[in-house]
Amino acid sequence: MTNLPPLILSRDRLHHGLTPNELAKRVKARALFRVRHGVYIEGPAWRELEPWEQYRVRIQAAAETFEKPTVFARHSAASVLKIPTIGLNHPVQALTFKNDGGRSRAGVRRHFAARAGLRVVQIEGLLVTDRIRTVLDLAAFSPFTEAIAPLDHVLRPDPAMRIPALDKAGLEAGIGSLYSAAAGRRIRTALDFADPASGSAGESWSRALIHVAGFEVPTLQKRFTDSGGLVGYADFFWKRSKVVGEFDGLGKYLKPEFLRGRTTAEAVIAEKERENRIRALGFHVVRWDWTDLNAGRLEGKLAAAGVARRRTRSAVLDAQNHS
């Protein structure tokens, strides 16, 4: 678990000088947190973790309790492969090779997979489905709005992981005969929509929600200039509506790669100046963050800003008949 706190296993409690009663007392006092039966972590360390880091710890904890080799899949494989997914509170997910419909036990959900054609990789001591199978599974078995972020991500190079981009042809070839006709259609629908120009998981989720809500297709990463030169790149741009959309993830103001040596306050001021320059060009700027996506407020914000909806097919035909 890269940069994650170590686990404390009850089977190794003597190494830590702990009895079962002492473990229980420490959990009650919140000095320890029980991740799952027989697996603990220091309480303060657990509480400092982000939700997606806590999920990664749950995967590792499950792996520590399994006696047989286990292949993790779907959201769990994505977590290990550092592929972003949408949503919280996903169960730990693994494969079973018994075609009994899958099962859930002890906080782990099992999904049937045939061994034929299955590609497995080992990451940080864990067995997981490879990148192609992982994102295809997510596209096949997740809602459309949640399937886009993983696909967008793997279509871009990942410099941090030193991994090249996948392409749509390679992903589509991976469908093969592994999925039902319905699942194959879901995958191809998501794959057709996927776009590596989305700069983050939040932008990908936003774009999928924008599409489902029926708004016109925005231009991504639109370049703006004024008399002073380059203003910057906007996440979303609707030319006909004269609206610029910006997704505000926390990374923009906290992560070193985005700050580029600036303080958070300096980054906020620079962003405000950029927005003012865009407004001066005659465009309305609407901003949203993760809470707007979770609460379903994005559609209302875009409608209030005047973003046009896609024309229905009947409206197009009507326009042609009257031209």
C-alpha positions, -999 to +999 in steps of 0.1 A: +000+000+000+020+029-013+020+057+013-008+042+033-005+032+070+004-004+080-022-029+091-023-046+124-034-082+122-050-099+152-030-131+144+001-110+149-011-093+181+016-109+202+042-091+181+026-059+192+022-070+228-016-070+226-043-093+240-078-097+225-092-076+253-066-049+248-075-048+210-111-044+219-104-016+244-082+003+219-110+001+193-135+014+218-112+043+227-107+050+189-070+044+192-075+016+167-100+012+139-113-023+130-111-024+092-126-059+091-125-090+112-090-096+124-075-065+108-069-031+124-053+002+117-042+031+139-073+052+146-058+086+139-042+074+107-075+060+095-093+092+102-068+112+082-073+092+051-094+103+022-124+081+014-107+065-016-076+058+005-098+041+031-113+020+004-078+010-007-070+000+029-102-022+029-090-040-002-056-047+014-073-058+046-094-083+027-064-097+009-047-103+042-075-125+054-079-146+023-062-180+023-063-186-014-050-164-043-077-138-051-081-116-082-097-082-074-119-067-100-141-037-110-138-008-085-113-027-064-090-034-093-093+003-104-083+014-069-052-007-070-044+004-106-050+040-096-078+044-121-103+070-108-139+058-103-171+077-093-189+071-060-181+061-025-189+031-003-183+005-030-178-030-017-145-048-021-149-067-053-132-099-064-137-127-090-149-162-085-144-189-111-174-209-100-204-201-122-229-199-093-240-164-099-214-149-076-219-142-039-211-117-012-195-127+021-176-109+048-179-075+030-165-089-003-187-092-034-177-119-058-183-118-096-181-148-119-154-147-146-143-174-170-106-181-168-102-181-206-089-148-219-086-133-184-055-112-180-043-106-145-015-084-132+002-081-098+004-046-083+018-040-048+014-077-040-022-079-051-037-097-081-060-076-102-077-076-136-056-057-161-064-021-171-084-031-202-106-057-184-110-034-154-124-004-174-145-026-196-161-043-166-168-009-151-184+003-184-205-029-186-218-030-150-218+007-139-243+034-148-233+054-179-225+085-159-201+066-137-185+046-165-169+076-184-143+087-159-123+054-159-125+053-197-114+089-201-085+083-178-070+053-196-073+071-229-047+096-216-011+089-208-004+086-171+029+103-164+028+096-127+024+059-133+046+060-165+018+043-184+010+051-220-025+058-232-048+031-244-068+036-275-105+030-283-097+003-309-077-017-284-105-013-258-132-024-282-111-054-292-110-064-256-148-068-255-146-100-276-170-126-264-166-119-227-198-100-223-235-104-231-249-085-261-265-060-237-233-054-218-214-050-250-238-023-261-233-005-228-196-007-232-196+006-268-220+035-259-197+046-231-166+041-253-181+062-281-186+090-256-152+088-239-128+116-245-092+120-233-096+158-234-115+156-201-088+167-176-100+149-144-126+125-130-147+154-119-148+168-155-156+134-169-185+129-145-197+164-152-196+158-190-216+126-186-242+143-165-244+172-190-250+147-218-277+128-199-294+161-190-297+169-227-275+200-230-257+208-261-222+192-265-196+215-250-161+221-264-135+208-240-104+227-230-112+258-250-083+282-254-091+319-247-069+349-255-074+387-251-053+417-257-030+406-229-023+373-245-033+338-233-061+339-207-062+301-202-082+270-210-118+265-200-130+230-190-163+235-210-174+260-235-208+265-252-203+288-281-239+294-291-249+300-255-218+321-247-212+301-215-180+289-200-182+260-175-155+253-148-153+223-126-135+232-093-118+202-079-098+206-047-066+196-065-066+229-084-059+248-052-041+221-032-019+198-053+017+209-061+014+200-098-014+226-102-001+252-078+033+254-096+050+269-066+021+292-057+003+293-024-034+283-023-043+319-018-023+330-048-039+302-069-074+314-059-065+350-068-051+339-102-082+319-109-104+349-101-084+371-125-087+345-152-124+343-148-127+382-149-108+382-182-131+356-197-162+376-186-147+407-202-147+388-235-185+386-233-190+351-218-209+340-187-189+318-164-206+291-143-186+271-117-194+239-098-177+214-076-181+178-063-211+188-040-230+200-070-225+167-088-235+146-058-265+167-051-277+168-087-275+206-088-254+208-120-284+207-143-300+236-125-269+257-126-264+252-164-300+259-172-299+291-151-268+302-170-286+298-203-269+267-217-290+255-246-304+220-248-298+197-277-324+200-304-346+170-306-349+150-339-385+161-344-374+198-340-347+193-366-372+178-391-397+205-384-370+232-391-362+214-424-398+213-434-402+250-429-370+261-445 
